[in-house]
Amino acid sequence: MKILLTGATGYIGKRLLPLLLEQGHEVIACVRDRSRFKVKPEWKGRVEVFEVDFLEPIENEDAPKDFDAAYYLIHSMAGSIGDFAEKEAAAAENFNELIGGSNAQQVIYLTGIVNEEEKLSKHLESRFRVENILARGSAPLTALRAGIVIGSGSASFEIIRDLVEKLPVMIAPKWLNSRCQPISIANVLDFLTGVLHSEKHYGESYDIGCGETVSYKEMLLGFAEVRGLKRLIITLPIMTPRLSSYWLYFITSTSYKLAVNLVDSMKGDLICQTNSLAKDLGIKLIPFKESVETAFSIIKQNAVISSWKDSYRSSLNIGSLQNQIDVPSHGCLQDKKSLELEKEEVPQVLENIWSIGGPRGWYYADFLWKIRGYMDKAVGGIGLRRGRTSPDRIYAGDALDFWRVLLADRENKRLLLFAEMRLPGEAWLEFNIEERNGKAVLFQTATFRPRGIWGRLYWYSVLPLHIFVFRGMIRNIKRFRPDLGAS
């Protein structure tokens, strides 16, 4: 079968695509930015790429028409607070237009659990609206409704991890007593692939969960038990949704917009309605604690496939990554440093560049980078808590602390980052190794395009720190050895 996969660079899409290929399908990967999606050599001939923004009407004459089924994995919850419902509805309508001109026999939509007796949050109300829009399309819809997804790199998992590992005692909002049925990412993928081309499940909606009903508080304590940690949680009724959102935002790696939407969704119970889908498909449901254990075994193996932090678009709306790869020079301020390398030093230096940020840190004055992260968080930025998905692999589009990876070209020895912290301007940080006069040279370039007088004042006010930090950073990138650190 040929499958249209939307959200191919998202958390679920990155995991679903290789499974579909393993099952013998061909895939049309829909992406908003072609530069963020690389077709692996072993995928050639089986994966097509279609660049499309479903928020805009699809007028491309080359839009695919010859496919048998489609997965709808699009949502806007992480990027906005007030207008995500309108965006999600518009995207669904435009998707229906594409499906209407195709051979598709089925659409599969991963959405959220809807409890009809509860007043729906704005997020879940929007998801339900999208489900109804897709159901009006030309192809039968199979809707899978999931609650909290537990897996390495998922937003829910990383938020729980932040709370449990950072706070021995939690003074928490009362919505932690709300109940839900979490589900392992492995089971989500089982259901997504299991209903494919299953006519019995056309035109149906199913709640999917692990079979256990737990409160969010019990989830946190269960997570702590798996990690061998003792935690005390005290819930208070005085924490308003706004205070709860700030609580999540400052303690965890989530963005404020996502925190607001999550809190809105967690105020009520999210319980699955009984169905026989797991039995019909022969799926063994994975208990919550086992899901947590599996997630950490993957983290320990450095085998995390995707992370929610990499999949949502920058709040700075930089558009296509490709548009930012040519770093501007006109009207810009620069700090450029270089060091000669011996030929035998190049592989280790390149490895150091590809491991920057996250657990490895920034090679010099990490306490200053942390302070900058706290300052950014305090003014509504993202701070340093996003870390990185893999300790030694980087791809275009990945989140890297408060940077976004624009280019990660290991063959040509160039890494280019774009700043997503709050700034009175735009900033790039570039590392590259070039041959000059028969010698290998490491270049480290910080570029800043100021926005008005405040941007220039900002640059010159931090210039002494830049000189101190960037000089130490390039030296330690050259000197660092995993077994010795920076000599």
ZINOR-V817550 format. One record per residue. N is the residue number from 1. RES is the residue in one small letter. PHI is phi in whole degrees, 0 to 359 (* if undefined). NEAR is the number of other ideal C-beta (glycine too) atoms within 10 Angstrom. Layout:
n/res/phi/near
N/RES/PHI/NEAR
N/RES/PHI/NEAR
This chain:
n/res/phi/near
1/m/*/15
2/k/253/17
3/i/243/24
4/l/269/26
5/l/242/26
6/t/277/24
7/g/64/23
8/a/293/24
9/t/261/23
10/g/274/20
11/y/301/23
12/i/284/24
13/g/302/23
14/k/297/19
15/r/271/18
16/l/284/25
17/l/304/25
18/p/297/15
19/l/294/13
20/l/297/22
21/l/293/17
22/e/299/9
23/q/276/11
24/g/93/8
25/h/275/20
26/e/260/16
27/v/231/24
28/i/257/19
29/a/271/22
30/c/269/29
31/v/224/21
32/r/278/20
33/d/220/18
34/r/302/16
35/s/292/17
36/r/271/22
37/f/238/21
38/k/251/14
39/v/278/13
40/k/294/10
41/p/307/6
42/e/286/10
43/w/266/16
44/k/302/8
45/g/89/8
46/r/240/14
47/v/233/20
48/e/255/16
49/v/242/15
50/f/238/19
51/e/276/16
52/v/205/19
53/d/246/13
54/f/290/23
55/l/284/14
56/e/245/11
57/p/303/11
58/i/269/15
59/e/245/7
60/n/289/11
61/e/294/5
62/d/271/7
63/a/302/15
64/p/295/19
65/k/233/12
66/d/264/10
67/f/212/22
68/d/265/18
69/a/206/24
70/a/220/27
71/y/255/26
72/y/253/27
73/l/235/21
74/i/248/22
75/h/205/22
76/s/236/22
77/m/298/24
78/a/285/20
79/g/262/18
80/s/203/17
81/i/250/15
82/g/272/9
83/d/249/10
84/f/293/19
85/a/297/18
86/e/294/13
87/k/296/18
88/e/294/23
89/a/293/16
90/a/297/16
91/a/298/21
92/a/295/23
93/e/296/16
94/n/293/18
95/f/297/25
96/n/301/19
97/e/299/15
98/l/295/23
99/i/296/22
100/g/298/11
101/g/260/12
102/s/241/18
103/n/264/13
104/a/302/23
105/q/255/16
106/q/200/23
107/v/240/24
108/i/245/27
109/y/238/25
110/l/266/23
111/t/228/20
112/g/252/23
113/i/293/23
114/v/242/18
115/n/262/16
116/e/295/7
117/e/280/7
118/e/262/15
119/k/288/9
120/l/288/18
121/s/291/19
122/k/300/16
123/h/297/23
124/l/289/22
125/e/298/16
126/s/294/24
127/r/297/24
128/f/293/18
129/r/297/15
130/v/298/24
131/e/302/19
132/n/293/12
133/i/294/19
134/l/295/23
135/a/294/16
136/r/275/10
137/g/288/20
138/s/284/13
139/a/253/21
140/p/303/17
141/l/258/22
142/t/244/24
143/a/256/25
144/l/250/21
145/r/255/23
146/a/244/24
147/g/262/23
148/i/283/27
149/v/265/21
150/i/254/27
151/g/187/27
152/s/304/23
153/g/92/23
154/s/287/22
155/a/301/23
156/s/298/21
157/f/298/24
158/e/292/22
159/i/292/20
160/i/300/22
161/r/299/20
162/d/302/16
163/l/296/23
164/v/290/23
165/e/281/13
166/k/261/11
167/l/238/16
168/p/297/11
169/v/234/9
170/m/243/19
171/i/264/13
172/a/243/20
173/p/289/24
174/k/291/14
175/w/293/20
176/l/294/21
177/n/274/14
178/s/296/18
179/r/255/16
180/c/207/24
181/q/234/22
182/p/292/27
183/i/213/30
184/s/292/23
185/i/300/26
186/a/297/17
187/n/290/25
188/v/302/21
189/l/293/16
190/d/300/21
191/f/292/22
192/l/299/23
193/t/278/17
194/g/291/17
195/v/274/22
196/l/299/19
197/h/58/14
198/s/258/15
199/e/299/9
200/k/300/9
201/h/255/23
202/y/293/15
203/g/72/12
204/e/241/15
205/s/237/18
206/y/224/19
207/d/278/22
208/i/233/24
209/g/204/24
210/c/273/23
211/g/94/13
212/e/259/16
213/t/252/15
214/v/223/17
215/s/276/16
216/y/297/24
217/k/297/19
218/e/295/17
219/m/296/24
220/l/298/20
221/l/291/17
222/g/295/19
223/f/299/24
224/a/299/21
225/e/298/14
226/v/300/16
227/r/276/14
228/g/73/6
229/l/244/12
230/k/261/8
231/r/227/17
232/l/245/11
233/i/237/18
234/i/242/10
235/t/264/16
236/l/238/11
237/p/280/8
238/i/272/8
239/m/276/19
240/t/288/11
241/p/305/14
242/r/295/10
243/l/296/12
244/s/297/22
245/s/295/23
246/y/296/16
247/w/301/18
248/l/296/22
249/y/297/21
250/f/281/15
251/i/268/16
252/t/250/20
253/s/273/22
254/t/289/26
255/s/281/22
256/y/295/18
257/k/298/21
258/l/293/24
259/a/300/22
260/v/299/24
261/n/290/26
262/l/294/23
263/v/300/24
264/d/301/21
265/s/281/24
266/m/270/22
267/k/291/15
268/g/239/18
269/d/289/17
270/l/233/26
271/i/251/18
272/c/290/20
273/q/280/13
274/t/298/6
275/n/207/13
276/s/254/8
277/l/298/19
278/a/300/19
279/k/295/9
280/d/300/14
281/l/266/14
282/g/68/8
283/i/263/15
284/k/271/8
285/l/286/18
286/i/264/20
287/p/299/14
288/f/304/23
289/k/295/16
290/e/294/15
291/s/297/24
292/v/294/26
293/e/300/14
294/t/297/17
295/a/300/24
296/f/287/15
297/s/295/11
298/i/291/16
299/i/298/14
300/k/296/9
301/q/273/9
302/n/53/11
303/a/243/10
304/v/291/17
305/i/280/16
306/s/210/23
307/s/224/23
308/w/301/25
309/k/293/23
310/d/276/22
311/s/269/22
312/y/267/19
313/r/286/17
314/s/303/16
315/s/293/17
316/l/278/16
317/n/53/7
318/i/279/16
319/g/75/12
320/s/296/14
321/l/300/20
322/q/301/14
323/n/291/11
324/q/256/19
325/i/291/16
326/d/277/9
327/v/293/18
328/p/290/11
329/s/236/9
330/h/292/5
331/g/72/9
332/c/252/16
333/l/246/18
334/q/227/12
335/d/237/17
336/k/240/11
337/k/228/15
338/s/213/14
339/l/216/17
340/e/284/12
341/l/237/17
342/e/283/10
343/k/305/9
344/e/287/8
345/e/277/17
346/v/302/15
347/p/302/9
348/q/290/16
349/v/296/22
350/l/297/19
351/e/297/14
352/n/296/22
353/i/298/21
354/w/288/18
355/s/251/21
356/i/292/22
357/g/79/23
358/g/59/18
359/p/298/8
360/r/291/16
361/g/82/18
362/w/246/22
363/y/72/24
364/y/201/19
365/a/52/17
366/d/301/13
367/f/295/8
368/l/288/14
369/w/297/18
370/k/294/15
371/i/299/13
372/r/298/20
373/g/294/19
374/y/296/12
375/m/297/13
376/d/294/20
377/k/298/19
378/a/294/11
379/v/254/9
380/g/92/13
381/g/275/22
382/i/263/26
383/g/66/23
384/l/266/25
385/r/288/18
386/r/292/26
387/g/60/16
388/r/213/24
389/t/288/22
390/s/239/17
391/p/288/14
392/d/220/11
393/r/239/14
394/i/225/21
395/y/229/16
396/a/305/20
397/g/97/21
398/d/293/24
399/a/278/24
400/l/220/24
401/d/53/25
402/f/259/23
403/w/243/23
404/r/241/24
405/v/285/21
406/l/269/26
407/l/214/21
408/a/226/19
409/d/253/12
410/r/291/13
411/e/299/5
412/n/263/9
413/k/58/19
414/r/223/17
415/l/236/21
416/l/234/24
417/l/242/25
418/f/240/22
419/a/287/21
420/e/247/21
421/m/284/19
422/r/287/17
423/l/216/20
424/p/276/15
425/g/159/18
426/e/238/19
427/a/223/20
428/w/234/21
429/l/229/23
430/e/234/18
431/f/236/22
432/n/207/18
433/i/243/19
434/e/231/13
435/e/270/10
436/r/225/10
437/n/54/6
438/g/78/6
439/k/242/11
440/a/278/19
441/v/232/14
442/l/270/24
443/f/250/17
444/q/231/21
445/t/232/17
446/a/257/20
447/t/241/19
448/f/228/23
449/r/255/18
450/p/290/20
451/r/252/13
452/g/73/9
453/i/296/9
454/w/293/12
455/g/296/19
456/r/292/15
457/l/299/12
458/y/300/17
459/w/302/22
460/y/288/12
461/s/290/9
462/v/260/13
463/l/303/12
464/p/301/9
465/l/292/13
466/h/301/15
467/i/301/12
468/f/292/13
469/v/287/21
470/f/293/20
471/r/294/14
472/g/292/16
473/m/295/23
474/i/294/20
475/r/296/18
476/n/284/18
477/i/298/23
478/k/287/20
479/r/274/17
480/f/298/20
481/r/232/11
482/p/306/10
483/d/273/4
484/l/240/8
485/g/78/10
486/a/273/15
487/s/275/9
